[in-house]
Amino acid sequence: MIMVHEQLGGRIHKEYEKLAIDYVWDPNKIFFILDHWVPAPTISAAEMHQDARNFAEKYKFVHNYGYQLDKGICHQVLPEMGFSRPGMLIVGSDSHTTTYGAFNCLSTGIGATDVSVVFVTGKLWFKVPETFKINLEGNLSTGVMSKDIILKIIGDISTKGAIYKSLEFHGNGANELSIDGRMTIANMVVEAGAKFGVFLPDNKLKSWVKRRTNEPFEFVHPDNDAVYEKNFDYDLSEITPVVAKPSNPGNLASIEEVEGIKIDQAFLGSCTNGRMEDFRVAAKILKGKTIAPKVRLIIIPASKEIYKKALKEGLIEVFINSGAVVGHSTCGPCIGGHLGVLGPEEICISSSNRNFTGRMGSPKSQVYLASPATVVASALKGEITDPREVL
């Protein structure tokens, strides 16, 4: 399958026009959704959406969600709808398409030209990558989340240390992680340069997928004699809260190194951390409390399904009562295009996946990446805070 979002109306349709092709190879294998700038906040975004919808209609995409602005973020919605099944190869017009590796898929992001090639031929050229074996054992301590695991891994490997490699997650620690947690980790393997990030299948995954599709699927396991380029071993009980300092996801610091840094904004959401596991931890921290008076806390569910579940469990009410602003399901502040744009010299702590200069607004602002627990604990105190102090 191939997933496309706003890029369809940005560069992809222009690349396709250059090819002068009047068909797509398989309208049933294209998943189209708008999520980055939804609803359109500018005229240029509205035009981009128009171009994308027109293309999807012209070529009769079967899975066309371009008019359904309430669906949510692509990397959450596609799995929820049962389109990421074990054994599949999925590419997408977004670098964080690696998220679907949580479902025992091979998935990666591609550029506009490659998308056009797939649209025409249904094929794409890949190298077979060497693999890093990431062995996770044990269990996480209270206040530590999957985001801390992947930030630690990126810090160890570096943002260029796994270029065109596949990260393969093994061990009982990996099995203990929720599907939500696995999605967070697979989402961010690209920040280490990885082409793929794959979790081994188990009954937890089987149950999750079967609740969402009747389509057949087949688990993929590594060969018994598989050879790995590198091996990394982690005892999850030894992982502690960490933060990626500006302006690089690999600029790792322990929570103790950055505690006390004043913040202006906190963001809980994005395709990395806008799921129920994240919201339940956040509500546990915020219940009956109020965020710091000079801090803006923005919370955005990754999909309508999550929004409705959070409403039903009373989590949204907890957030609103704490002083947070809860938004509709969209990428929002993560890309700085709309919602929560940072001004000069402002500091944000975010559960998103990138903290590059200017990513969330002014190039003079600064973004720290952290787990949902750390983000919300920091919003409560008005400064970067160890979540273990409030849990």
C-alpha positions in Angstrom: 0.0 0.0 0.0 1.0 3.6 -0.4 -0.2 6.5 1.9 -0.3 10.1 0.7 -1.4 13.3 2.5 -1.0 17.0 1.7 2.1 16.3 -0.4 -0.3 14.9 -3.0 -1.5 18.5 -3.6 1.9 19.9 -3.0 4.6 18.3 -5.2 3.2 14.9 -6.1 0.5 15.9 -8.6 3.0 18.2 -10.3 5.6 15.4 -10.6 2.8 13.1 -12.0 1.8 15.7 -14.6 5.4 15.7 -15.9 5.0 12.0 -16.7 1.9 12.6 -18.8 0.3 9.4 -17.4 -3.5 9.1 -17.2 -3.9 6.2 -14.8 -2.7 4.8 -11.4 -1.6 1.2 -11.1 -4.1 0.2 -8.4 -6.6 2.7 -7.0 -7.4 0.2 -4.2 -3.8 0.3 -2.8 -3.6 4.1 -2.3 -4.6 5.6 1.1 -5.3 9.3 0.9 -5.9 11.6 3.9 -5.3 15.2 4.9 -3.9 15.9 8.3 -1.1 18.4 8.4 -3.1 21.6 7.9 -6.7 20.7 8.8 -9.0 22.5 8.4 -7.0 24.7 5.9 -5.6 27.7 7.9 -4.4 29.6 4.8 -5.3 30.2 1.2 -2.2 28.2 0.0 -3.2 25.3 2.2 -6.7 25.4 0.8 -5.4 25.3 -2.7 -3.1 22.4 -1.8 -6.1 20.5 -0.5 -8.1 21.3 -3.6 -5.4 19.9 -5.8 -5.0 16.8 -3.7 -8.8 16.1 -3.7 -9.1 16.7 -7.4 -6.2 14.2 -8.1 -7.8 11.6 -5.8 -11.1 11.9 -7.6 -9.6 12.0 -11.1 -7.8 8.7 -10.5 -10.7 7.2 -8.5 -8.8 6.4 -5.2 -10.9 3.8 -3.3 -9.6 4.9 0.1 -10.2 8.6 -0.3 -10.6 10.5 3.0 -9.7 13.9 1.6 -13.1 15.3 2.5 -13.3 13.8 6.0 -11.4 16.3 8.1 -12.4 14.6 11.3 -10.4 11.4 10.8 -7.1 12.4 12.3 -3.4 12.0 11.7 -2.4 9.6 8.9 -0.1 7.3 10.9 -2.8 6.7 13.5 -5.8 6.5 11.2 -4.3 4.0 8.7 -3.6 1.3 11.4 -6.9 2.0 13.1 -8.7 1.2 9.8 -6.9 -2.1 9.5 -4.6 -1.1 6.6 -1.2 -1.9 8.3 -1.2 -5.7 8.6 1.8 -7.9 9.4 3.9 -8.8 6.3 2.9 -5.7 4.2 5.2 -3.3 2.5 3.9 0.2 3.0 5.4 3.4 1.7 4.2 6.9 2.3 4.7 10.6 1.5 5.8 11.3 5.0 9.1 10.4 6.7 7.3 8.9 9.8 5.7 6.2 7.7 8.1 4.0 9.7 5.4 4.0 12.3 3.8 0.9 10.7 6.8 -1.2 11.7 5.0 -1.5 15.0 2.6 -3.9 13.2 5.3 -6.2 11.8 5.3 -4.3 8.5 8.1 -3.0 6.4 7.3 0.7 6.0 9.2 3.8 5.1 8.7 7.4 3.8 9.5 8.4 0.2 9.7 11.6 -1.8 7.3 13.0 -4.4 9.1 11.5 -7.4 9.2 8.0 -5.9 5.5 8.4 -5.0 4.8 9.1 -8.7 6.8 6.1 -9.7 4.7 3.9 -7.4 1.5 5.4 -8.7 2.5 4.4 -12.2 4.1 1.1 -11.7 3.3 -0.3 -8.3 7.0 -0.9 -7.9 10.0 0.8 -6.2 13.7 0.2 -6.0 15.2 -0.6 -2.6 18.5 -1.8 -1.2 18.2 -4.6 1.3 19.4 -2.8 4.5 21.8 -4.2 7.1 20.0 -4.6 10.4 20.7 -3.4 14.0 19.2 -5.8 16.6 17.8 -3.9 19.5 17.2 -6.2 22.4 14.8 -4.9 25.1 14.5 -6.8 28.4 12.7 -6.0 31.6 10.0 -3.5 32.3 9.8 0.3 32.5 9.6 2.1 35.8 6.8 4.4 36.8 7.1 7.8 35.0 9.2 6.3 32.2 7.6 5.7 28.8 8.4 4.4 25.3 9.4 7.9 24.2 12.3 7.7 26.7 13.4 4.4 25.1 13.6 5.7 21.6 15.2 9.0 22.6 17.8 6.9 24.5 18.4 4.7 21.4 18.7 7.7 19.1 21.1 9.4 21.6 23.3 6.2 21.6 23.2 5.6 17.8 23.1 9.3 16.8 20.9 10.8 14.1 23.3 9.6 11.4 24.2 6.3 12.9 21.6 4.1 11.3 21.3 5.6 7.8 19.6 3.1 5.5 19.6 0.5 8.2 16.7 -1.5 9.7 16.2 -1.5 13.4 14.7 -4.8 14.6 13.2 -4.9 18.1 13.6 -8.1 20.1 13.2 -9.3 23.7 10.6 -9.7 26.4 10.8 -6.0 27.0 9.5 -5.3 23.5 6.7 -7.8 24.0 5.7 -6.1 27.2 5.2 -2.8 25.4 1.7 -1.8 24.4 0.9 -1.3 20.7 0.8 2.4 21.5 4.3 2.3 22.8 5.6 0.3 19.9 4.1 2.9 17.5 6.0 5.7 19.3 9.3 3.8 18.9 8.8 2.8 15.3 7.7 6.3 14.5 11.0 7.8 15.5 13.5 5.3 14.2 13.9 7.6 11.2 15.4 10.2 13.5 18.4 7.8 13.8 18.5 7.7 10.0 16.9 4.3 9.8 15.0 3.1 6.7 12.8 0.7 8.6 12.0 -0.1 12.2 10.3 -3.5 12.8 8.8 -5.2 15.8 8.5 -8.9 16.0 4.9 -10.2 16.0 3.1 -11.6 19.1 -0.4 -12.4 20.4 -0.8 -8.8 21.5 -0.3 -7.6 17.9 -2.5 -10.5 16.5 -5.4 -9.5 18.8 -5.0 -5.8 17.9 -5.1 -6.4 14.1 -7.9 -8.9 14.2 -10.1 -6.3 16.0 -9.7 -4.0 13.0 -9.7 -6.1 9.8 -10.9 -9.4 8.4 -8.2 -9.3 5.8 -5.6 -12.2 5.9 -2.1 -11.5 7.2 1.1 -13.4 7.9 3.6 -12.8 10.6 7.2 -12.3 9.5 10.0 -13.5 11.8 13.8 -13.2 11.3 15.7 -16.3 10.2 17.2 -18.4 13.0 20.6 -17.7 11.5 20.1 -14.0 10.9 23.2 -11.9 11.0 23.1 -8.4 12.5 25.5 -5.6 11.8 25.2 -4.3 15.3 23.6 -5.4 18.6 22.2 -3.1 21.3 21.0 -4.4 24.6 18.8 -2.4 27.0 17.4 -3.2 30.4 14.2 -1.2 30.5 14.3 -1.0 34.3 17.4 1.1 33.9 15.9 3.6 31.5 15.1 6.9 33.1 13.3 10.0 31.8 15.4 11.8 29.1 15.0 14.9 27.0 16.3 15.8 23.5 17.7 19.4 23.7 17.5 21.9 20.9 17.9 21.5 18.0 18.4 17.8 17.3 16.5 14.6 18.4 19.9 13.0 19.2 21.0 15.9 21.5 20.2 13.7 24.6 20.2 14.9 28.2 19.1 13.2 31.4 16.1 14.8 33.1 18.5 15.9 35.8 20.6 17.9 33.4 17.6 20.0 32.1 15.4 20.2 35.2 14.3 23.8 36.0 14.5 25.3 32.5 11.5 27.6 32.3 9.0 26.8 29.5 6.3 28.9 27.7 4.5 26.1 26.0 3.9 22.3 26.3 2.5 20.2 23.5 1.0 16.7 23.9 0.0 15.1 20.6 1.4 14.4 17.1 1.8 11.1 15.3 4.4 10.1 17.9 2.5 10.6 21.2 -1.2 11.4 20.8 -2.7 8.1 21.9 -4.7 6.7 24.8 -1.7 5.4 26.7 -0.3 8.9 26.6 -3.5 10.6 27.6 -4.1 8.3 30.5 -0.7 9.1 32.0 -1.3 12.8 31.3 -4.7 12.8 33.1 -3.2 11.0 36.0 -0.7 13.8 36.4 -3.2 16.6 35.8 -6.3 15.4 37.7 -7.4 18.0 40.2 -4.5 20.3 39.4 -3.9 23.4 37.3 -1.1 24.1 35.0 1.4 26.8 35.7 -0.1 30.3 35.1 2.4 31.4 32.4 2.4 28.1 30.5 0.3 27.1 27.5 -0.6 23.4 27.4 -1.9 22.2 24.0 -3.3 18.7 23.8 -4.3 17.1 20.5 -5.6 13.5 20.1 -4.0 11.7 17.1 -7.4 10.6 15.8 -11.2 10.9 16.2 -11.3 7.4 17.7 -8.9 8.5 20.4 -10.7 11.7 21.0 -14.0 9.8 21.5 -12.4 7.3 23.9 -10.8 10.1 25.8 -14.1 11.9 26.1 -15.8 8.7 27.3 -13.1 8.1 30.0 -13.4 11.7 31.2 -9.8 12.6 30.2 -10.8 15.6 28.1 -12.6 17.1 31.0 -9.5 16.6 33.2 -7.4 18.4 30.6 -9.8 21.3 30.2 -10.2 21.7 34.0 -6.4 21.9 34.3 -6.2 24.8 31.9 -5.1 23.0 28.8 -6.5 23.7 25.3 -7.7 20.5 23.6 -7.7 20.6 19.8 -9.2 18.6 17.0 -7.2 15.7 15.6 -4.4 17.2 13.4 -0.7 17.5 13.3 -1.0 21.0 14.7 2.0 22.6 16.5 4.3 19.8 15.4 5.1 21.5 12.1 4.5 25.1 13.1 2.1 25.8 10.3 -0.9 26.5 12.5 -1.9 26.1 16.1 0.6 26.9 18.8 3.2 28.7 16.7 6.1 29.7 18.9 7.4 33.3 19.1 11.0 34.5 19.3 12.9 33.3 22.4 10.0 31.0 23.5 10.7 27.5 24.8 8.4 24.5 24.2 8.6 21.0 25.6 6.9 18.7 23.1 6.0 15.0 22.7 6.5 15.3 18.9 9.4 13.8 17.0 11.5 16.7 15.8 13.0 19.8 17.4 14.8 21.4 14.4 15.3 25.1 14.3 12.1 26.8 13.3 10.2 23.5 13.3 7.4 24.9 15.6 7.6 28.6 14.7 10.2 31.3 15.1 13.8 30.2 14.3 14.7 32.0 17.6 12.4 29.6 19.6 13.7 26.4 21.2 12.0 23.0 21.4 12.8 20.2 23.8 11.5 16.6 23.1 10.2 14.5 25.9 7.7 11.8 26.9 4.0 12.7 27.5 4.6 12.3 31.2 7.6 14.7 31.2 5.7 17.2 29.0 2.6 17.3 31.3 4.6 17.4 34.5 6.6 20.3 33.1 3.4 22.2 32.2 2.2 21.7 35.8 5.4 23.2 37.2 6.2 25.7 34.5 9.6 24.3 34.0 11.1 21.1 32.8 10.3 18.6 35.5 11.0 14.9 36.3 7.6 13.2 36.0 8.5 10.7 38.7 8.0 13.6 41.1 4.3 13.9 40.3 3.4 10.3 39.7 
